[in-house]
């Protein structure tokens, strides 16, 4: 289903809203839910015998990109990561000893920061420590984010040798003027060499990240980047909208707001992006993501099995995500937990022998129902009333009487179709899918101010 771009409807519905990497969103997390709750619910989760997904946060970067919104530590001096790794191993000890060793890890992801900040021997050591504590399934999806500017051939070889089979690389924009403005010089030739080497090493999936809305970007300049990325032929592409929030992320103060493209220009850019990638044969999965038709994401969406978690879209619905390292977020079946965001607080907790969780959320019965509806909308482009009824023992029309009435305007505008006791997302509604999901969000109704990114 090809996405249709309707500028007037986008302007009408463009407002702040959650990205729904979880429901309820992380804005509902509370410090009243903490480490003891995590311990109890980890132990309880063994009764479900569900498989696991592991996320490790590596916060270090060799240089600062001015657009960055991540929790990072910038240092050219190697060695500062050593105390952090040692504490991550101790957190792994605390977590793994609460889990049934027979539960298999189906997904592993290293994010950051820049995971290839680690030297090859540290990469081998780190993966060895993980595999010493957890049992992996044979077909586990093992992915890592890398910065190609600092990726040596030895690092890439090591990453493959220890079992990684997916790689995600930040590119952002190939225009030299834009690169200088964001402090990230990254020539096309570097990307070409890195892609060639990754393919030689046998990585079966390569993802490239882009950002639109950066300083000096225009539709014409970014189109040249998009065309070059198509030549690189990645399996997946993510195209994120830049959020200029220097009051939250001080590094963004290096960017002159007068150099940012206008809202109208950003709309024109994303329209071009969707058109170009779809013309090149990529499937628009939703939100920021494109994938080749044979990619697991596209296949899962066609089969109605796609899901979202704190890493974005995932093909492994039902796995329980464990977040390890500073700022990491975990997602059990019935609860969410986040580690301390600062290294200082994280270090204190680990040194005192405490799980470093500082806030979380425990789902209630209504949350379970609404999460399923919202995730089906966000991931699988529609909701079957009967499927929700069978799973939760409700009457859909009665339970969501108010929401179905609210959907009438979206139906009149051509975003959705209400037919045969289903909500179907139409081509015009693909870009506004967050707005459809927001109708079912019970927490938005009580908020006077929405502290989220805009839906477009």
ZIQUILIN-V935526 format. One record per run of one state. SS is the DSSP state (helix for helix, strand for strand, loop for the rest). FROM is the first residue (numbers start at 1). TO is the last residue. If there is no record, write none. Layout:
ss=SS from=FROM to=TO
ss=SS from=FROM to=TO
//
This chain:
ss=loop from=1 to=6
ss=helix from=7 to=13
ss=loop from=14 to=15
ss=strand from=16 to=16
ss=loop from=17 to=25
ss=helix from=26 to=28
ss=loop from=29 to=29
ss=strand from=30 to=30
ss=loop from=31 to=34
ss=helix from=35 to=45
ss=loop from=46 to=51
ss=strand from=52 to=58
ss=loop from=59 to=59
ss=strand from=60 to=61
ss=loop from=62 to=72
ss=strand from=73 to=74
ss=loop from=75 to=80
ss=helix from=81 to=96
ss=loop from=97 to=103
ss=strand from=104 to=112
ss=loop from=113 to=114
ss=helix from=115 to=117
ss=loop from=118 to=119
ss=helix from=120 to=133
ss=loop from=134 to=134
ss=strand from=135 to=146
ss=loop from=147 to=147
ss=helix from=148 to=150
ss=loop from=151 to=152
ss=helix from=153 to=161
ss=loop from=162 to=165
ss=strand from=166 to=172
ss=loop from=173 to=175
ss=helix from=176 to=182
ss=loop from=183 to=187
ss=helix from=188 to=201
ss=loop from=202 to=204
ss=strand from=205 to=212
ss=loop from=213 to=214
ss=strand from=215 to=215
ss=loop from=216 to=218
ss=helix from=219 to=232
ss=loop from=233 to=235
ss=strand from=236 to=241
ss=loop from=242 to=249
ss=helix from=250 to=254
ss=loop from=255 to=256
ss=helix from=257 to=259
ss=strand from=260 to=260
ss=loop from=261 to=262
ss=helix from=263 to=279
ss=loop from=280 to=281
ss=strand from=282 to=286
ss=loop from=287 to=288
ss=strand from=289 to=292
ss=loop from=293 to=295
ss=helix from=296 to=302
ss=loop from=303 to=306
ss=strand from=307 to=309
ss=loop from=310 to=311
ss=strand from=312 to=314
ss=loop from=315 to=319
ss=strand from=320 to=324
ss=loop from=325 to=328
ss=strand from=329 to=332
ss=loop from=333 to=334
ss=strand from=335 to=339
ss=loop from=340 to=342
ss=helix from=343 to=351
ss=loop from=352 to=356
ss=strand from=357 to=362
ss=loop from=363 to=364
ss=helix from=365 to=380
ss=loop from=381 to=381
ss=strand from=382 to=384
ss=helix from=385 to=392
ss=loop from=393 to=395
ss=helix from=396 to=399
ss=loop from=400 to=400
ss=helix from=401 to=412
ss=loop from=413 to=415
ss=strand from=416 to=418
ss=loop from=419 to=421
ss=strand from=422 to=425
ss=loop from=426 to=426
ss=helix from=427 to=429
ss=loop from=430 to=432
ss=helix from=433 to=438
ss=loop from=439 to=443
ss=helix from=444 to=446
ss=loop from=447 to=453
ss=strand from=454 to=454
ss=loop from=455 to=456
//
